[in-house]
Amino acid sequence: MASHGFWFLGAENASGNGSQSPNTPRAWCQAAAQKFSGGIGSKLCALLNVGEAEKTAQAPVKAEDGSTAESCGCNKPCNCSKATVCFSDLYATDLLPALNGDAKTMNFLQEVVDIMLAYIVESFDRSTKVIDFHYPNELLQRNNWELSDEPETLDDILISCRATLKYAIKTAHPRYFNQLSTGLDMVGLAADWLTSTANTNMFTYEVAPVFVLLEYVTLKKMREIIGWQEGHGDGIFSPGGAISNMYAMLLARYKMFPEVKEKGMSSVPRLVAFTSEHSHFSIKKGAAALGIGTESVICIKADERGKMIPSDLERRIVEAKQKGYVPFFVSATAGTTVYGAFDPLMAIADICKKHDIWMHVDGAWGGSLLMSRKHRWKLNGVERANSMTWNPHKMMAVPLQCSALLVREEGLMQSCNQMQACYLFQQDKQYDLSYDTGDKALQCGRHVDIFKLWLMWRAKGTIGFEAQIDKCLELSEYLYNKIKDREGYEMVFDGKVAPVIKARMMEYGTTMVSYQPQGDKVNFFRMVISNPAATFEDIDFLIEEIERLGQDL
Amino acid sequence: MASHGFWFLGAENASGNGSQSPNTPRAWCQAAAQKFSGGIGSKLCALLNVGEAEKTAQAPVKAEDGSTAESCGCNKPCNCSKATVCFSDLYATDLLPALNGDAKTMNFLQEVVDIMLAYIVESFDRSTKVIDFHYPNELLQRNNWELSDEPETLDDILISCRATLKYAIKTAHPRYFNQLSTGLDMVGLAADWLTSTANTNMFTYEVAPVFVLLEYVTLKKMREIIGWQEGHGDGIFSPGGAISNMYAMLLARYKMFPEVKEKGMSSVPRLVAFTSEHSHFSIKKGAAALGIGTESVICIKADERGKMIPSDLERRIVEAKQKGYVPFFVSATAGTTVYGAFDPLMAIADICKKHDIWMHVDGAWGGSLLMSRKHRWKLNGVERANSMTWNPHKMMAVPLQCSALLVREEGLMQSCNQMQACYLFQQDKQYDLSYDTGDKALQCGRHVDIFKLWLMWRAKGTIGFEAQIDKCLELSEYLYNKIKDREGYEMVFDGKVAPVIKARMMEYGTTMVSYQPQGDKVNFFRMVISNPAATFEDIDFLIEEIERLGQDL
């Protein structure tokens, strides 16, 4: 899966043919306006122009609203009646819970929704830019972003919303390949909006009854997919893969030396952890935070495809033991950040078993392949792990943040992390206290990350996620085949080429892909295919665009 | 600010008179239907009934939509045209990025928005229940929450959305006093919806240009308010107060012993931290995670009002030094979790200076008082701290999650946490790299928590937040005065009274307040006043309700 100049990892529903020539915003705006006979087209137009000069851009929006001043008579909270509301006379204090704030609130929220709907439609349109790039100092000057003592009108607030989206990166754009989290799922988005509306906290069943149950149901399903008997075990949704990996390291240490909780690292021998040289930096970050130290993370050699070499792992474990150190944790990677490589889990599991070491699988990126009958063999052996990180916000395209830590042993998280705060986890409540999951967590308050994954799973079914993932891998293979014999790609030996092409890419805003060096290799593009909106044509576009932007280099 | 049976901490716009007699859902539904002449009333009605029997509840929604089947002709993405879309024939795969998915997507999202708008209006209505309580096993049976292989229709997805909100706790309800995070701010909500729509990550300017700048602007403003010269310093928005406190402890340790990052705790002498016996459990949780150990957190005595006693702090520091331990961290609490007490920061700062110890202020709850010219004296001395936790998602009522860690010394976070991953923090990018904040964080990906705070601040102004906080404190004083001489409250010596009243409260669903014991005190209600929707009448209602529910005890 490798080539000089390109390494790529693993999109779905097609959506028409992308225009190869990016139009100007104004030209696009006219096309959009034709597409929608009503106000939405003009709204898109306004959206594109707002932010250039905030105050002047306000005028056309108003004019447009003014021109449809009569109500359509449907009496529903829709655009139609918005024309009767003048947001420039209203303030946040006019909204709920203000007296008679219902209608104003609905009109205000509906206006924000319209801005978002226009942005969403625009994001999926290939003829729009991925990014309207400005340097930090320039962006600071393009708008008034300062905070002041006095309130602004709701009209100003709406202008800020438009400006924020104008300068945002369109992560839903079919040609955005820049990060492991790409795309925007519509059911996931709806679920995230609903989560914000419910505005609660995961720590107790008392304040999040439905979400706590959905987390229980979903974690169990994920453990079944891993292959743990009857889905037994434990787990939690954490604020991201780095924190999930840190949880795993914390649990491994506690399992071996439970006294560390009370007595700290000074009560235990020198602990050492093992991970491949291609693993994610969060393993070292976690070791630094947990008081283990980065020097106690031993990096195991990877082969030319980026996979951990098991014989080197065993050699280093034996070596560490000979020095009197205690190996306590091996983190195998299922889908490395740069090459997308899968460590050989079966061989690593054998070594961990032999030496009685906690085996963790960092599947933040590649864990989602478990949803694919065709590709899940790459994770064979994961069922033998003690813990696994799996981020549905990456290849499964669940909106950010959504990261799960799955743990084979039940009850360990609770005993490792509990502090039994009596104001939150009262033992004399009327319901089954096993649903109060908060004391398992490092956090106290914990954001609701479950609903978007659960609702997307209901909407797609397991087979829908499978199709999405299979498509990612298919696009990846397509790209590989297309560039493997193509002139120009193998010959990139100058590390300055990729940064220059990337800078031009952002200035033109046509597509986005990340780059980096690795080991003795100079800067190359790291192609991420996780965007459900991307098609074969988008891959073709990317290749052409890289060549176009780099032709003089 | 204390009384047996009640301890309370610190709401805003009034919204009419609350009805003292909770109506049945059906009665409320009829009232709501009268309030709105159009479909929204019926929608509220449907919302209330859905979930009882999911499939039957579907009928009235359809009937209602069917009855307004003709379009209003406005051609905008509003309710009017929804009647033409039959969600029971559509699946997630029909939405964007599907070909011609624009209109279907807008109709689907609009339907979800309508469900949410109905929920929001209902949440602020005092005649509705705070909670429709069911025991976990019962709730599991009330709906099909399972995940399956096959996809569900968008109609089923909408039913799931309605059911989820039906059983949610209405945290926006004016009579929800249960947690430190209460209320639902409409501008904050709009901002959180927009954040979800932008679906990006805080780690680099490249993928979150506007949000990175807004975090910069807002953190600087917060540091100015703390009183650090010209707002100099550093900071980050973290996933919650517990993580913010853990960051502070990590920084304090690194500042004193930078070698701990590479070499771990075995390279340093035994470190000890100090905090009051009333402090939040996250201090101990952090110490356990960081390898310091809970036994190295020395709890300092608090006075009868819950404030740390400085002389006891100094005594314990001297004692620890005599034992050869190294005091490295004092966490003072500004607004304790249970009593809402403020530790004497000036005296603590003197001690920390004398002994050269990092001073942290955990102002997760009480930090917001800095926004009030009337009440900020309670935090006098905070400007002398090395770091501060301040959660705008508590008394400032920003939607969850929104927690800031502020640090006086610039650059320390970066050197403490950086791992310089070359695939993310490339040093040959075209823009000013100081805007790539990701390497300061313990996390790799980081959720965008800034936009809702920034937008609310713009909408309210500093004076708007001040008014909101002053109102909370005013309500708190009102409650104190009302119950201090009231019969029944001082005499609660039986620890079983509060749990029984709380259980009945949840079953009736009329209001929610938390309880707990503390030290030698039996269970008492912990009254939290941070809900901007609460009024004097709601406080009256709470008192009456506690008496009504507990009259036979």
Interface residues (C-beta under 8 A of the other chain):
Chain A: E12 N13 A14 S15 G16 K35 F36 S37 G38 G39 I40 T68 C72 G73 C74 N75 K76 P77 C78 N79 C80 Y91 A92 T93 L95 L96 P97 A98 L99 G101 D102 T105 M106 F108 L109 Q110 V112 V113 D114 I115 M116 L117 Y119 I120 V121 F124 F133 H134 Y135 P136 N137 L139 L140 W145 E146 L147 S148 D149 E150 P151 E152 L154 D156 I157 S160 C161 A163 T164 L165 Y167 A168 I169 T171 A172 P174 N178 Q179 S181 L184 D185 M186 V187 L189 A190 A191 D192 W193 L194 S196 T197 A198 N199 T200 N201 Y205 E206 V207 A208 P209 V210 L213 L214 V217 T218 K221 P239 G240 G241 A242 I243 M246 L250 V260 K261 E262 K263 G264 M265 S266 S267 R270 H280 F281 S282 K284 K285 A287 A288 A289 L290 G291 I292 G293 T294 E295 S296 T337 V338 H393 P399 L400 Q401 S403 N417 M419 Q420 A421 C422 Y423 L424 Q426 D428 K429 Q430 Y431 D432 Y435 L442 Q443 C444 G445 R446 H447 V448 F451 W454 L455 M456 W457 R458 A459 K460 G461 T462 I463 G464 G495 K496 P499 K502 A503 M506 S514 Y515 Q516 P517 Q518 N523 R526 P532 A533
Chain B: E12 N13 A14 S15 G16 K35 F36 S37 G38 G39 I40 T68 C72 G73 C74 N75 K76 P77 C78 N79 C80 Y91 A92 T93 L95 L96 P97 A98 L99 G101 D102 T105 M106 F108 L109 Q110 V112 V113 D114 I115 M116 L117 Y119 I120 V121 F124 F133 H134 Y135 P136 N137 L139 L140 W145 E146 L147 S148 D149 E150 P151 E152 L154 D156 I157 S160 C161 A163 T164 L165 Y167 A168 I169 T171 A172 P174 N178 Q179 S181 L184 D185 M186 V187 L189 A190 A191 D192 W193 L194 S196 T197 A198 N199 T200 N201 Y205 E206 V207 A208 P209 V210 L213 L214 V217 T218 K221 P239 G240 G241 A242 I243 M246 L250 V260 K261 E262 K263 G264 M265 S266 S267 R270 H280 F281 S282 K284 K285 A287 A288 A289 L290 G291 I292 G293 T294 E295 S296 T337 V338 H393 P399 L400 Q401 S403 N417 M419 Q420 A421 C422 Y423 L424 Q426 D428 K429 Q430 Y431 D432 Y435 L442 Q443 C444 G445 R446 H447 V448 F451 W454 L455 M456 W457 R458 A459 K460 G461 T462 I463 G464 G495 K496 P499 K502 A503 M506 S514 Y515 Q516 P517 Q518 N523 R526 P532 A533
